Amino acid sequence: MGPIALPAENGRVDSVLIAGVLLILCLPLMLLAAAIVFATLGRPLIFRQLRAGLGAKPFSIVKFRTMREGRDANGHLLPDQLRATRLTWFLRRTRLDELPQFLSVARGEMAFVGPRPLGPTTIAEFGELGRVRCRVLPGITGWAQVNGNTRLSNEEKLALDIWYVDHAGRWLDTRILVMTVLTLVAGEKRNDRHLAEARRHVAERYGAAAPFAPLGESHR
């Protein structure tokens, strides 16, 4: 199955309506997350960063801030675990820090399911595979996130993302949403079978193994 075209208009309306409803329903959780960030890290509460969207068009991703600006003696950022507090790490573990991205879904910049949005520089360095990755809207959760996420290398996540783009559809999206809930409950587990399938697909279709992303940028 080839890459999918742009979402149908009725599907887009559905996404906007669902995102609006979820924003209302999740308001208490968002207030709780904001209170945790304020109490443990202070201001600003929100983290913003430029990411590449559909067709590599840049947009600003928004999430609750979960890490302080900690650097070592050489000026390099410390590992995520050392920059997050116990409570803000809980926000990351449960994905509560991602709730503001429902606004991006409502604006048409993101979808519920798709490759996690990466920076424009990273997408450009991926070359052809970066352009393939941007054929669909980036998502709040994706195929890489339910098949290992932090247990995968950036290259492995890219292979899974490309596989998703070339197989995307309602059934797969529904499957990913269900797997996301299970992952939140049971924890992340690396799926080597799905990874091997994705690697094989990239090699056969694009004639190259997926390259590594620049060090320091996570696909989370």
N, C-alpha and C positions, 0 to 999 in steps of 0.2 A: 504494500500500500504506500503510495507516495505521500509527500507532505500535504497537509490539509490546507484549504484556502481560509480566508478570513471567516470569522464566526458569522453565522446567519443572524439577521436582524432580530428575529424572535428570541434567539438564544441570548443575544446581547441584552434585550429588555429583561429577560428572566434573571440574568446575572445582576443587573442594576437593582431590581426589586428585591432579590434575595440578599444582596449586600446591604441594602437599606434596612431590611428587617433585622438582619444580624447585628448591625450597628446599634439598633435600639435594644435588642435582647442582651447584647454583650456590654451595654453601658455600665452596669454594676461591676463587671470584671475589669473593664477599662479604668474605672475609678479606683479600684483596688490596686491595679498595676501601677497607676500614676502615683498613688500614695506610697507604695513600696519604693519606687524610684526616688521620690522626693525625700523619704525618710533615710534612705541608705546612700544615695549618691548626690542628692540635692538637684539643683537646676543645671542645665535644661532637662526637661522630662523626655523630650522627643529627640530622636536621632534621625537626621536627614542625610541622604547621600545620593549623588547622581548615578543612575543605572541605565542600562540599555533596554528598551522595550521592544515592541513589535517593529520589525524592520530596522532595528538598532536605533530607533528614535529615543533620545534621552528623556528621562523623567526623574522626578525626585521621589525616592522611596522613603517611607516614613514608618518608624517603629519606636517603641519605648526604649529609652537608653538603658542598657544593662551593664555597661562597663565604664570604669573610670579611665582617664588618659594616663596610664602608667607606662613608663619607659625605663630601659636599663641604662647603664653608664655610657653606652655607645649611642644612645638615642633611639634604639629600636623598641617597638612596642613589645610589652611583656605578653606571655601567653594569655589567652582569653580567661583561663581559670584563675589567674592571679589578678586580673583586673575587674572581675565580677565579685559581688558579695554573695553570700549564701542565698539570700532572698532573690536577688536579681538573676542568679543562675537558675533558680526555680522558674522564673518567668521564661527564660530561654528553653528550659527543659520541657515546659508545658506549652510552649509557643504563644503564651499570652502576650509576649512582647510584639507579636506580629498582628495583633488585632487592629491597629490603626490602618493596616493595609486594605481593610474592607473599603476604605475611602478610595483607594486606588482602583479597586474593582468597580466601584460605582462610577468612577470617572472614565472607565474604559482603558486605563493604563495597565491593568493587570487582570488576570483571571483567577478563579479559585484554584485551578490546577494548571501547571505548566512548569517549565524550567525556572528555577529561582533566578531573579534578575541579577546580572553581574555588571560591573563597571564597563563603560564604553572602551577603555583601553584594553581590558582583558578580552572583550569580544573581538576587537580588531586584531589582537595577537593570535587568536584562534584561526584567523584566515577564513577559508571556505566553511569550516565547521562552525565558526562563529556566526556566519551569515545564515547557515541552516538553523542554528539554534534560535535565531530571532524570527523565524517564519511563523511562530505562534506567540501569543501573549505570554509574558512571564507569569508565574503563578505563586500563590502563597504556599502551596505544597506541590511536590512533583514526584516523578518516578525515582529519581535519585534519593529523595528524602525518605521514601518508604522502603528502600533497599539497602540501607546502611548509613546514609547521611554522613555523620561525623566519623564513621568507621571506614570511610572511603577516601581515596586520594582525589584531588581535583580532576585528574585525568579520568579516573573511573566514573566520577559524577558526570563529566562531559559525555562519555560514551553512553551512559544511561539517558541523558538528556536528548542526545541525537536519536536514539532508539525511540524515545517517546514522540518526538516531533514527527517521525516517519510512520507512526502507528496511532496517532492521536484520534480520539473519538469519544462519544458519550459513554460507551461501556468501559473503556479504559479509565476515563476520568472518574466514573463512579467507583471503580475498583480502587483507584488511588485514594479517594476520599475515605472509603471504608478502611483501607490499610493504614491511613494516617491516624484514624481513631485507635486502631489496634496498637500502632506504634507508640502513641502517647500513653497507653495503658501498660503495655508490656515492655517498652523500651526499644531502642534501635538494635536491629540485627542485620548483619551483612548477608546479602543473598548472592552467593557466588554463581549460582546457576543463571540468574537474570543478568548478572554482570558479564559472564562469558557470552551469553546470547547477544548482548549489546555490543561487545567488542567485535564479535564476528560480523555483526551487521555493519558496523562502521567500516571495517576492513574490506568487506565485500562490496559495499555500495560506494564508498568514497575512496577506496584504494589506499588508505593510510590509517595508522593507529592514531587515536586521539592524543593530541599533544598535552603537555602539562600546563596548567595555568601558572601565572606568575606567583612566586612565593608570597605568602602573606594575605592573599585574598581568598576568603572562604566562599563556598557556594551556598552556605546555609540560607 
